[in-house]
Amino acid sequence: MLSLTRIHLAIALAMTLIVPTCLFGQSTKPDSQSATIIGTVIDVNGDPVPNAKVELKSVGGSDPRIVTTSERGAFEFDKVPSGISYEITITAQDFGDWKSSSITLEPGQFKIVTGVQLQIRPEVTEVQVRDPLEVAREQLKAEEHQRVLGFVPNFYVTYEKDPAPLTTRMKFQLALKTSTDPITAAGVLGYAGIRQAANSPKFGQGWGAFGERFGATAADAFSDIMIGGAILPSLLHQDPRYFYQGTGTTGSRIRHAIFSPFVARGDNGSWQPNYSSIGGDLASSALSNLYFPQANRGVGLVFGNFAIGTAERIGASLAQEFIIGKFTKRRGHME
């Protein structure tokens, strides 16, 4: 019985020594048929590129292996089957892609991929060059649909940040559209009624006098729009529109509005004295001497109307800057 026990103990001891040896021997035995690929990804300055995606794919294969580079830009593929052609593709944010030539591994090979340097991705900027004349046509078309509360014309203001200059044809087109708009005619009629009540100019009372006042008021408005809004701007190459500022301090917007009758934007984009507006007011006032009553004619009429016209322009500009723009329907919406 004792001898049998010793035999069993000897067998157990032998198994204890032999089995782990076999197991350890199998786990540490290298795979002589596979290979390893390592490499380091750097940029043009020699700095490592972390978090780059490294893709190992057999030529013609469909199941690539993907790893991500470490903080030091290193990557590794182990247990790579040998005897197969591979390609490595590396991509990283803000860098151009890198692709290796074909790599064929030998059994047990330890392949170090060199020359992995990523170039900074060039910025792609698309510059669309458009014909300024086409841009001006589009902007003018939009301006011709601008109306306060949807019905009062507000054509002589541009809300564009950098509006294209108007051609001579466009300046006359804008002036004629403003002059012939039904709401403009209604405004002239209403203003003639106010003048009738004040007996100014001194045509007297009655329907005949009202007709003369209506004609004089219409002539004043038409001559002012055509001379100051089309003829002189075309000859002097100035833009007759009000350029809405809309941003900046309240003080800067007030100054912009107050000085608009005296400062104009030239067709070349530069700011210059507003000879068109000033000349248009003076010319329109001077023409009033041709059809106003004798009692109202003279130098006083010219400069009086000029002062009134300038004050009206300042008031209109302030209203444009702070009030009218909010109630003007443009480009299909209320601002």
C-alpha positions as CSV (number, residue, x, y, z in Angstrom):
1,M,0.0,0.0,0.0
2,L,2.8,2.3,0.8
3,S,4.6,1.6,-2.4
4,L,1.5,2.3,-4.4
5,T,1.1,5.6,-2.7
6,R,4.6,6.5,-3.5
7,I,4.1,5.6,-7.2
8,H,1.0,7.9,-7.3
9,L,2.9,10.7,-5.7
10,A,5.8,10.3,-8.2
11,I,3.4,10.3,-11.1
12,A,1.6,13.5,-9.7
13,L,5.0,15.1,-9.2
14,A,6.1,14.3,-12.7
15,M,2.9,15.7,-14.2
16,T,3.3,18.8,-12.1
17,L,6.8,19.4,-13.7
18,I,6.0,18.2,-17.2
19,V,2.7,19.9,-18.0
20,P,3.7,23.5,-17.2
21,T,6.9,23.0,-19.1
22,C,4.9,22.0,-22.2
23,L,2.5,24.8,-21.8
24,F,5.2,27.5,-21.3
25,G,7.1,26.0,-24.1
26,Q,4.1,26.4,-26.4
27,S,3.2,30.0,-25.3
28,T,6.7,31.3,-25.7
29,K,7.5,29.6,-29.0
30,P,7.7,32.4,-31.7
31,D,5.4,32.3,-34.7
32,S,8.0,31.9,-37.5
33,Q,5.4,32.5,-40.2
34,S,4.3,36.0,-39.2
35,A,6.0,39.4,-39.2
36,T,5.9,42.7,-37.4
37,I,5.6,46.2,-38.9
38,I,6.5,49.4,-36.9
39,G,7.0,53.0,-37.8
40,T,6.8,56.6,-36.6
41,V,4.7,59.4,-38.2
42,I,6.2,62.9,-38.1
43,D,5.4,66.2,-39.8
44,V,7.6,68.4,-42.0
45,N,9.2,69.9,-38.8
46,G,10.1,66.5,-37.5
47,D,7.5,66.6,-34.7
48,P,5.5,63.4,-34.0
49,V,1.9,63.3,-35.2
50,P,-0.3,61.6,-32.6
51,N,-3.8,60.2,-33.2
52,A,-3.1,59.6,-36.9
53,K,-5.0,56.7,-38.4
54,V,-2.7,54.0,-39.9
55,E,-4.4,51.5,-42.2
56,L,-2.7,48.3,-43.2
57,K,-4.3,46.6,-46.2
58,S,-3.3,43.7,-48.3
59,V,-3.2,44.5,-52.0
60,G,-6.6,43.5,-53.4
61,G,-7.9,42.7,-49.9
62,S,-11.0,44.1,-48.3
63,D,-10.4,43.8,-44.5
64,P,-7.8,46.3,-43.4
65,R,-6.2,46.6,-40.0
66,I,-6.3,50.0,-38.4
67,V,-4.3,51.4,-35.5
68,T,-3.8,54.9,-34.1
69,T,-0.5,56.5,-33.5
70,S,0.7,57.1,-29.9
71,E,1.6,60.5,-28.5
72,R,5.1,59.9,-29.9
73,G,3.6,59.2,-33.4
74,A,4.5,55.5,-33.2
75,F,2.4,52.6,-34.6
76,E,2.8,48.8,-34.7
77,F,1.2,45.9,-36.5
78,D,2.1,42.5,-35.0
79,K,1.4,38.9,-36.3
80,V,1.2,40.1,-39.9
81,P,1.0,37.1,-42.2
82,S,4.0,36.9,-44.5
83,G,4.2,36.4,-48.2
84,I,1.5,38.9,-48.9
85,S,1.8,42.4,-50.5
86,Y,0.6,45.2,-48.2
87,E,0.1,48.9,-48.5
88,I,0.0,51.4,-45.6
89,T,-2.2,54.5,-45.7
90,I,-1.9,57.2,-43.1
91,T,-4.4,60.1,-42.5
92,A,-4.5,62.8,-39.9
93,Q,-6.5,66.0,-39.3
94,D,-5.0,69.1,-41.0
95,F,-2.4,66.9,-42.9
96,G,-2.4,65.4,-46.4
97,D,-2.7,61.7,-46.8
98,W,0.5,59.5,-47.0
99,K,0.6,56.1,-48.8
100,S,3.4,53.6,-48.9
101,S,4.7,51.6,-51.8
102,S,3.9,47.9,-51.9
103,I,5.4,45.9,-48.9
104,T,6.0,42.2,-49.0
105,L,7.0,40.6,-45.7
106,E,9.2,37.6,-45.1
107,P,8.5,35.1,-42.3
108,G,9.6,36.4,-39.0
109,Q,10.6,39.8,-40.5
110,F,10.7,42.9,-38.2
111,K,9.9,45.6,-40.7
112,I,10.6,49.3,-39.9
113,V,8.7,51.7,-42.2
114,T,10.8,54.8,-42.7
115,G,10.1,58.2,-44.3
116,V,6.6,58.6,-43.0
117,Q,6.4,62.4,-43.1
118,L,3.0,64.1,-43.4
119,Q,2.7,67.4,-45.3
120,I,0.4,70.1,-44.0
121,R,-2.9,70.2,-45.9
122,P,-3.0,73.3,-48.1
123,E,-5.9,75.6,-47.5
124,V,-8.4,75.5,-50.4
125,T,-10.0,78.8,-50.9
126,E,-12.7,79.2,-53.5
127,V,-12.9,82.7,-54.9
128,Q,-16.0,83.3,-56.9
129,V,-15.5,86.3,-59.3
130,R,-18.8,87.8,-60.5
131,D,-19.4,90.5,-63.0
132,P,-19.9,93.8,-61.0
133,L,-22.6,94.8,-63.5
134,E,-24.5,91.6,-62.8
135,V,-24.2,92.2,-59.0
136,A,-25.4,95.8,-59.4
137,R,-28.5,94.6,-61.4
138,E,-29.4,92.1,-58.7
139,Q,-29.0,94.7,-55.9
140,L,-31.0,97.3,-57.8
141,K,-33.7,94.9,-58.4
142,A,-33.9,94.2,-54.7
143,E,-33.9,97.9,-53.8
144,E,-36.8,98.5,-56.2
145,H,-38.9,96.2,-54.1
146,Q,-38.0,97.9,-50.8
147,R,-41.1,99.4,-49.2
148,V,-41.9,100.6,-45.7
149,L,-44.7,98.6,-44.2
150,G,-44.9,96.9,-47.5
151,F,-46.3,99.9,-49.6
152,V,-44.3,103.1,-49.1
153,P,-41.3,103.2,-51.6
154,N,-37.9,103.1,-50.0
155,F,-35.8,102.7,-53.1
156,Y,-33.0,105.2,-52.5
157,V,-31.3,103.2,-49.7
158,T,-29.0,100.3,-49.9
159,Y,-28.6,97.8,-47.0
160,E,-25.7,96.0,-48.7
161,K,-22.3,96.0,-46.9
162,D,-20.4,96.6,-50.1
163,P,-22.9,97.6,-52.8
164,A,-21.8,97.6,-56.4
165,P,-21.8,101.0,-58.2
166,L,-24.8,101.9,-60.3
167,T,-24.4,102.6,-64.0
168,T,-25.9,105.8,-65.6
169,R,-28.8,103.8,-66.9
170,M,-29.5,102.4,-63.4
171,K,-29.4,105.8,-61.8
172,F,-32.1,107.1,-64.3
173,Q,-34.1,103.9,-63.9
174,L,-34.2,104.4,-60.1
175,A,-35.1,108.0,-60.4
176,L,-38.0,107.4,-62.8
177,K,-39.3,104.5,-60.8
178,T,-39.4,106.7,-57.7
179,S,-40.9,109.6,-59.5
180,T,-43.7,107.6,-61.1
181,D,-44.6,105.4,-58.2
182,P,-48.3,105.8,-57.2
183,I,-47.4,106.4,-53.5
184,T,-45.1,109.2,-54.6
185,A,-47.9,110.8,-56.5
186,A,-50.2,110.4,-53.4
187,G,-47.5,112.0,-51.3
188,V,-47.3,115.0,-53.7
189,L,-51.1,115.3,-53.6
190,G,-51.1,115.3,-49.8
191,Y,-48.2,117.8,-49.6
192,A,-50.0,120.1,-52.0
193,G,-53.1,120.0,-49.7
194,I,-50.9,121.1,-46.8
195,R,-49.6,123.9,-48.9
196,Q,-53.1,124.9,-49.9
197,A,-54.1,125.2,-46.2
198,A,-51.0,127.4,-45.6
199,N,-51.4,129.3,-48.8
200,S,-47.8,128.6,-49.7
201,P,-46.8,129.5,-52.3
202,K,-49.2,132.3,-52.8
203,F,-51.4,131.0,-55.6
204,G,-54.5,131.9,-53.6
205,Q,-57.4,129.5,-52.8
206,G,-59.8,127.4,-54.8
207,W,-59.5,124.5,-57.1
208,G,-57.5,126.4,-59.7
209,A,-55.0,127.4,-57.0
210,F,-54.8,123.9,-55.7
211,G,-54.1,122.6,-59.2
212,E,-51.2,125.1,-59.5
213,R,-49.8,124.1,-56.1
214,F,-50.1,120.4,-57.1
215,G,-48.2,121.1,-60.3
216,A,-45.5,123.2,-58.5
217,T,-45.1,120.5,-55.8
218,A,-44.9,117.8,-58.4
219,A,-42.3,119.8,-60.5
220,D,-40.2,120.4,-57.3
221,A,-40.2,116.7,-56.5
222,F,-39.5,115.5,-60.1
223,S,-36.7,118.0,-60.7
224,D,-35.1,117.3,-57.3
225,I,-35.2,113.5,-57.9
226,M,-34.0,113.7,-61.5
227,I,-31.3,116.3,-61.1
228,G,-30.0,115.2,-57.7
229,G,-30.7,111.5,-58.1
230,A,-29.8,110.8,-61.8
231,I,-28.3,113.7,-63.8
232,L,-25.7,115.0,-61.5
233,P,-24.7,111.6,-60.1
234,S,-24.2,110.4,-63.6
235,L,-22.1,113.4,-64.6
236,L,-20.1,113.5,-61.4
237,H,-19.8,109.7,-61.0
238,Q,-21.5,109.7,-57.5
239,D,-23.9,107.3,-55.9
240,P,-27.2,109.0,-55.0
241,R,-28.3,106.3,-52.5
242,Y,-28.2,106.4,-48.7
243,F,-25.8,103.8,-47.4
244,Y,-27.3,102.3,-44.3
245,Q,-24.8,101.8,-41.6
246,G,-26.8,99.8,-39.1
247,T,-23.9,98.9,-36.8
248,G,-21.5,100.8,-34.5
249,T,-22.2,103.2,-31.7
250,T,-25.3,105.4,-31.7
251,G,-23.1,108.5,-32.1
252,S,-21.3,107.1,-35.2
253,R,-24.7,106.3,-36.8
254,I,-26.0,109.7,-36.0
255,R,-23.0,111.4,-37.6
256,H,-23.3,109.1,-40.6
257,A,-26.9,110.1,-41.1
258,I,-26.4,113.9,-40.5
259,F,-23.4,114.1,-42.9
260,S,-25.0,112.0,-45.6
261,P,-26.4,115.0,-47.5
262,F,-22.9,116.5,-47.6
263,V,-20.8,113.3,-48.2
264,A,-21.4,110.9,-51.0
265,R,-19.8,107.7,-52.1
266,G,-18.2,107.9,-55.5
267,D,-18.6,105.2,-58.2
268,N,-15.0,104.3,-57.5
269,G,-15.9,103.5,-53.8
270,S,-14.3,106.6,-52.2
271,W,-16.1,109.1,-50.1
272,Q,-16.3,112.7,-51.4
273,P,-18.3,115.9,-51.1
274,N,-21.9,115.3,-52.1
275,Y,-22.0,117.7,-55.0
276,S,-24.9,115.8,-56.5
277,S,-27.3,116.2,-53.6
278,I,-26.3,119.8,-52.9
279,G,-26.4,120.7,-56.6
280,G,-29.7,119.0,-57.0
281,D,-31.3,120.9,-54.2
282,L,-30.0,124.2,-55.5
283,A,-30.9,123.5,-59.1
284,S,-34.4,122.4,-58.1
285,S,-34.9,125.5,-56.0
286,A,-33.7,127.7,-58.8
287,L,-36.1,126.1,-61.2
288,S,-39.0,127.0,-58.8
289,N,-38.6,130.6,-59.9
290,L,-40.0,129.6,-63.3
291,Y,-43.4,128.5,-62.0
292,F,-43.8,130.0,-58.5
293,P,-45.9,133.2,-58.1
294,Q,-44.0,136.5,-58.5
295,A,-44.4,137.1,-54.8
296,N,-42.4,134.0,-53.9
297,R,-39.6,134.3,-56.4
298,G,-36.1,135.5,-55.8
299,V,-32.9,134.5,-54.0
300,G,-34.9,133.9,-50.9
301,L,-36.9,131.2,-52.6
302,V,-33.7,129.4,-53.8
303,F,-31.9,129.3,-50.5
304,G,-35.1,128.8,-48.5
305,N,-36.0,125.8,-50.5
306,F,-32.4,124.6,-50.3
307,A,-32.4,124.9,-46.5
308,I,-35.7,123.1,-46.3
309,G,-34.6,120.3,-48.7
310,T,-31.3,119.8,-46.7
311,A,-33.1,119.6,-43.4
312,E,-35.5,117.1,-44.9
313,R,-32.6,115.0,-46.1
314,I,-31.0,114.9,-42.7
315,G,-34.3,114.0,-41.0
316,A,-34.9,111.3,-43.6
317,S,-31.4,109.9,-43.1
318,L,-31.8,109.7,-39.3
319,A,-35.2,108.0,-39.8
320,Q,-33.5,105.5,-42.2
321,E,-30.8,104.7,-39.8
322,F,-32.9,104.2,-36.7
323,I,-36.5,103.6,-37.7
324,I,-37.4,103.0,-41.3
325,G,-34.9,100.2,-41.8
326,K,-36.8,98.2,-39.1
327,F,-40.1,98.5,-41.0
328,T,-38.8,98.1,-44.6
329,K,-39.8,94.9,-46.4
330,R,-36.8,93.8,-48.4
331,R,-35.7,90.5,-49.9
332,G,-38.9,88.9,-48.9
333,H,-38.9,89.6,-45.2
334,M,-39.4,92.4,-42.7
335,E,-36.2,93.7,-41.1
